[in-house]
Amino acid sequence: MAKVVIKPRKKKNPRILVVTPEITYLPEGMGNMANRLKAKAGGLADVSASLVSALYRQGADVHVALPDYRQIFRVSTNHLVSRELRMYLAGLTDNRVHLAEDRIFYYRDRVYSSYSAESMLVALAFQREVINNIIPKVNPDLIHCNDWMTGLIPGMARRLGIPCLFTVHNIHTQKTTLEQIEDRGIDAATFWKELYYDRIPVNYEESRAGNPVDMMASGIFAAHFINTVSPTFLEEIVQGWFDFVPPAVRSEIRGKYHAGCASGILNAPDENQTPELDPALPEKYNSSNHYEVKRRLKTLFQQKVGLQVNADAPLFFWPSRLDPVQKGCQLLAEILYNTLARYHHKNLQIAVVANGAYYEVFERIRNMHNIGDRLAVVPFDNDLSQLGYAASDFMLMPSLFEPCGLPQMTAPKYGSLPVVHNTGGLHDTVEMLDVQQHRGNGFIFNDYDAHALSWAIDRAMEFYDFPVDVRTREVARIMEESQRRFNHDVTAQAYIRIYEEMLQCPLVVDRD
């Protein structure tokens, strides 16, 4: 097999194809109804939307490949009838949004299935359309793939001599075989050597049916460059911090890291998640008037969730899902009653607006001790959660691990200071507050245990004891710094720098 060196493509405005299974919004200029295409399951949707929008604003020739979730799109708009939808889909050929067509997408009511077999079928159908139809149509200069559902595309891109960036948002993966891949219409024989298998393949024939392909590891293995969604999480994976990272995924990330082909790029919150723009807030505010407005919003929030109405009460807010595997809700549960008791004289309040496995645990603590006026436990509601950011003084996020995290970047924009465990994206975005030096934006604890979380809450309460003018000044500073630091344009610029570096590097391609 001959090695061919392909020189970099010299184009003033290279064409970028972003391949993503989910997205929250797209710029209107990318298509007549691009802003109505909303299919979200998690943070990947927000990141994809922010990156595409920022690239588009900066004049990049950006295209998007997305599954045609007709039912999800119809529900998300509430008024998009079938005839309008058909007319819209027929007109997509002339814009920058490219919908992968397959019946498996059309009638889904959510992006991902709870059944791994069905999720794999969806992923293969999506990649088949991208490989067979969308890439030839777009003819991109660079492809940007996201997570395991796009894990085969970097292998094909490498064979075609197209630079490919692969972003690892989560470390979840699934496996399938070459046989199943080909049965779903993807000619894997053309790029089978660019994939990652359970064992080293002897040849194509013996591996086709009995040597599973790891989708996430394949994407990392074949991509020319990879990134995680925070620098520290990348370091933690490479150093072997977490047992839950699949060995193959860790091995390939380490390989890219030591080859100088991996970096960490922080995500950013949704552009509307600022107190000046948030449609969920009945009263907008900014760094100059935050003190009085936040007090009024606090009393409104307290009324809505059943807390004692008291604008002077220090309010801690929990916005993340109640997942004890990652989010550390068991740490808070362990010290919850004791914390409220110790600060009873300060009227400390805690509001949990979230769903998850620990929801009933917090409910039991509230009911057992009859402390509903100081502990609110309510199901997640987006508007109520946004109001919680605005109403609260502090935001709790004691995660065991955090690939990136968004609440700790969102909260300080609203003047709510994060209390976090020192890990992953939390480490990269939260610095211990130093009032004397006018530095920092929150409170950090190093040891992952309840005692350390309690220590960090104590530091937050010490800050709350400062005179109002001191607190007001520091919160205003933090709000302004967060707005400059945590935004889509900063994130997009980091990706653009990677794109530019990749487009300047010659590629070595195997040719039969």
N, C-alpha and C positions, 0 to 999 in steps of 0.2 A: 504494500500500500504506500503510495507516494505522499509526501508531505508538501503542501503548497502554501506559500506565504502570500496572504492577501494584504495589500497595502491599505492603510486607512482611507476611507472615503472623504474627500475634501469637499464639503458642502457648507455653504454659509448658514443654512437653516436646516439641519438634518431632521428627518422624519422619525418621530418616536412613537412606537406602538406600546401602550400600556395595557397589559392583559390582567384582568381582575375578575373574580367571581362575584364581587359585590361593590356597590357604590351608593353614595347618598344623594349626590346631585352632580350636574354638569353645567358648564357655562352655556347660556342660551345661544351664543354664536356657533356652537358646535353642532346645532341641529334645531329644527323648528320646535321640537318638544323635548330637547335634551334635559331640561330642568325638571321634567316629570318622570324621568327614569330613576326610581329610587328602589334599591334592593339592599337591605342592610341586615347583617347578623351580628356584627361586632365592629371593632375599631378599624379593621381593614377597609370598610366602606368609607369611613371618614377620611382616612389617610389617602385613599385613592382619589376621592373627590377633591381634597385640598391640593394634592400634587397636580392633578390634571388642570384644575382651575388656575393655579399659580403659573404653570407652564403656559397655559393659553393666554393669560393676561400679559405675560412677558414676550408674547409673539412667537412661541415655539410651534412648530408644525406637529402637533400632538394628536394622536388618534387613540381611541379606546375600543378594546374588544371586551364584550360583556354578553353573558347569556341572555336570551330573549325570554325573560320572566313575564310573560304577558299578563298572567293573573295578578302577580305582585304589582306590576306597573299600574294595572287597572285599579286595584284596591288603593294604591298609594295616592292616586289622583282623585278618586271618588266620583269623578264626572266624565272619565274617559270611556265612552261607549265603544262597542265593538267596531262600528263602521269607522269612527275616528281613528281607532287603533290600527285597523287594517290600512287606512290611507297613510297614516304616519309611517308604519313599517315599510310600506312600499316606497316611501320617499327617502329612506335612510341611505340609499346608495350614493347620494351626492354629498354627504357630510362626513364628519369625522368620527361618528359613533357607529360601530359595526357590531350588530347583534348576531350571535351564534344561534342558528336555527335548529331546533330539534323538539319533538313533542314532549320529551322528558322535562323541558323547561316550561312549556306553555302554561300548564295548569297547576304549577306548584304554588303553595301558599307561604312558603318560607325558603330561604336560600339553601340551607343545609338540612339533610335528613338525619334523623336519629339512628338510622340503620346504615352501617358502614357499607354494605353491598350497594345500596341505592346511591349513597354519596359517591361511590366509585363510578357508577354508571353515569351520573351527572358530570363528573369530572372528565371522564373519557369523551363524552359527547361534546363537551365544551372545547376540549383540546383538539378533537378531530376537526371541528369547524375552523378553529384558529389556524391549525396547520394546513389543512387542505384548501381553505377558501379565503380566510381573512389575510393571512400573511402574503399570499400571492397578489391579492388585490391591493393591499396597502403598500407593499414593497418597502418596508421600513429600513432605515439605516441602523436602528437600534431597537431592541425589544426589551421591555421591562416586565418581568413576571412576578407574581405574588403568591406565595404559599403553595402547599402540596397540590392543590387542584390545577396548578399550571406546571407541574414538575417535569413533564415530558418535553415541553416546548424548548427549553434551553438546549437539549440534545439535538433537536432538529435545527435550531438556530446555529449551533456550532458547525453542523454539516453544511449549512448554507453559507457560512462565512459572515453571519450577522452577529455583531456584538450583543450579548445578552446579560442584563442585570437581573438577579434573583433576590427578592426581598423576603426575609424570614420574619414574619409577624408573630407567629406562634411556632412551637416546636412539634406540633401534632403531625403525624404522617399516616399514610395507608399504603398497603402493598397490593400488587396484582401481578399478572404474568404477561409475557409477550403474546401468548396465545389470546388472552382476553383483550389486550390492547388492539391486536390486529382484527379480532372478531368485531370490534366496535368501529372499524373503518380507518384505523391509523396504520400506515405502512411502516411499522417499527423496524422492519428489516433494513431500512435505509440508514437508521441511526442507532441500532441496538447496542453498539459498542460504546455509546456515549451515556449509557444508563448505569445505575448502581444496583447490584444484585445481592441476594443473601450470601452467595458464595461466588468466587471467581469462576466465570463461565469457561467451559472447555471450548464450546463452539455454539453457534446460533441454534442448531437443531436440538442439542441436548438440553439447552436452557429454556427453550420456547415454552414448555408446559410446566416444568418443575423447578424453576429457579426464580423465585419472586423478585419483582422490581420494587424497590423502595421509592415512592414518589418524591418525598421531600429530599431525601439524600441524592436522588437523581438530578433534581433541579439545582442543588448546590454543587454537585460534582461537575455538571456540564456547563454551568454558567461561567462566563468570563470574569464576573465580579459579583460579590454578594454583599448584602448589608443586613444587619439586624436593626431593630427600631430603637435602640439606645446603645451607646458605646460600652457602658458598664456591663450590660447583659451579654454582649459579645465576649467580653473578657471573662465573665463568670462561666460561660459555656466552655470556652477554651481551657480554663483552669480546672474544669471538672467539678464545679460546685454542686450541681443538682443531679440526683440520681434519676429523675424522671426524663431527662433528655435521652432520646434513643441513641444507643452507641454509634450507629451508622451516621446519624445526623451530626453528632458531636465530632466524629472523626473527620467528616468532610468539611465542617466549619473550621476545625483546626487546620486542615490542609490549606484551605483558602487563606486563613489568617496568617499562617507562617509563610505563605507565598506572596504576601502583600496584596492580596486580592479580596480583602474584607474590611468593612468599616461599620460603624454604628451611626445612624442618623435618627435623631429624635423626631417623633411625630409632633403634631400641633393640634390644639383643640379646633372645633368648628369655628368658622369666622363669626358666626352670630353669637357665640358664647362669650360675650362681653356685656357688662352691665349697661352699656350705652346702646346696644342693639338688640338685646335679648327680647324676643316677642312674648316670652312667658312672664316678664316682669311688668306689673301694673304701673311701676314708676321707675324710670331710668335714672342712672347716676354715673358719676365718674370720680376720679381721684380727688377732685376739688370739693365735692359735696357729699362724699360717701358716708360720713358719720351720721348725719341726720336722716338721710334716706334709708340707710341700712337699719336704723332703729325702727323706722316705720314698717319696713318690710319684715323685720323680725317679729313684730307683734302680729302682723297679718299671718305669717307662717305659723306662729304659735297657736293662733286661733284655728287654723286649718288642720293641724295635727294633734290638737288637744293638750298642748302644753300650757302651763301657767303663763298668762300674758304678763311679760315683764321685760321691757326693753333693756334693762340693766343686767339681766341674767346672762352670763357667759354661755354661749350655745355652741356645742360640738356637733358636727354633721357627718353622717356616714352615707355616702352615695354609691359605693361599690356593691356588686353582688355579694351575697352572704355565702361565700364559698370558703370552707375551712381549709381546703387543700392549698389555695393560693393567697386568699385575701386577709387571713389573720383574724377573722371575726371571733374565733375562740379565745384569742388573747383579750379582746375587749370584754367578752362574756365573763371571763374569769375575774376581772377587776371591776365590773360594771357597778354592782351595788355598793361596793366599798368606796369607789370614786365618788358616787353621788352622796354617800354618807359623809365622807371626809370634807366635801365642799358644800354641805347643806347650808352652811351659813353664808355662802357666796351665791346660792341659788343656781348652781351649775345645772345645765340641761344637756341632754343628748337626744338627737333625733336620727333615727334610722329610716331612710327611705330607699328600700331595696328589697329584692326577692332573693331566694336561695335557700340552701339546706339549713342554715342557722336561723331562719326567720322565726320558727316556733320556739327556739331556745330563748331568743330575746323577748318574745311574747310571754313566755312562762316567767321570766325574771320580772317583767313589768307587773304581771298579774299577781304573782306570789307575794311581792312586797308592796303592792298597791301604790305604785309610784308613777302612774300614768301622767301626772302633772309635770314630771321631770324627765321621763323617758318616753319618747314617742317611737312606735314601731308601726310603720305603714307600708303597704306594698309600693313597689316602684311606679311612679308616674312621672313622665318627663317634665311637665310644667312645674309640678310640685318639687321635683329635684332641682330644677333651675332656680326656683324661689329659695330653696334651701341653701344654695351657694351664696345667694345675695343676703339672706337673713343671718347666716351663721358667722361666728367669729373665728372658728377653727374647723378644719376638715380632717377626719381620721382615715388613714390609709396604711395600716400596719402589715403590708403584704410580705409573705415569705419570699416570693420572687416577683419580679415585674419586668417583662420584656420592654415595656415603655411606660404605660400608664398615661391617662389623660386627666383624671380628676385633680392630681397634684399640680397640674399646669393651669387648669381651669379655675380652681378655687382662689389662688392669689389674684387673678384678674378681677375677681369679685370682692376682694378684700377679706377673704377667708383664708387664714394661714394654715398650711398643711402640717399634720403631725404624722410622720412616716417612719418606716423601717428603712435602714440604710442598705438598699439593694437596687440593682438594675437601674431602670429609668428614674426611680425615686432618688437615687444617689446623684444622678446627672442633672436633676432639676431642682432639688431642694437643698438649701444651705442653712446651717444653724443661724438663727437670728441673733445679731449682736447689736443691741440698741445703742450702745456707746459709739460704736464704729459705723453705725448706719449701714449695716451689711446683713445679708441673709434674708430669707423669706419664709422660714418655718422652723420646725422642731424635729430633730432626727434622733433615733435611738439605734444602737448598733446590735445588741443581742436580741435574738428573736425569742422573747419571752414576755409574759404579762407584766413582770416587774419593770422591765425596761420601758414598756409602753406607758406604764403608770408614771415613771420618771419623766417621760417626755410631756405627758399631760400636765405634770407639775410645773414644768418649764413654761408651758403655754399659760398656765394660770398666773405665774409670776409676771409674765408680760401683761396680762389683763389687769394686774394691780397697779401698773404704771399710771401716772396722771393722763387724763383724756387727751390733752394736747400732744403728749409724747406718743401715745398709741395712734392718734389720728395722723400725725406726721409720718410715722413708720409705715402704716398701712397704705397711705397715699404713695409713698416711695415704691413699695412693693407692687402696687397695682400698675404703676407706670412702667417699672422695669419688666414686669411680666408681659405687658402688652407689646413691648419692643422685642422681647426675647422669644416668646412662645406664639409664633404666628406662621401661617402657611408660606409666606414668601421666604422666610428664613429656611424652612424645611426644603422648599423647592430649590433654592440656591445650592444647598448641599447636594441634592440629587443632580442638578445641572452640572456641577463640578465633576461628579463621577461620570456622567454622560460624556463630557468633553474629554476626560482622560481616556475613557474606553474607545472613543471614536478616533483618537490619535494613535492608538496602539495597533501595530500589525497583528494579524491573526494567522495562526498556523492551522490549516485545515487538511484532514486526511481525504485523499481522493483515491478511489479504486482504480 
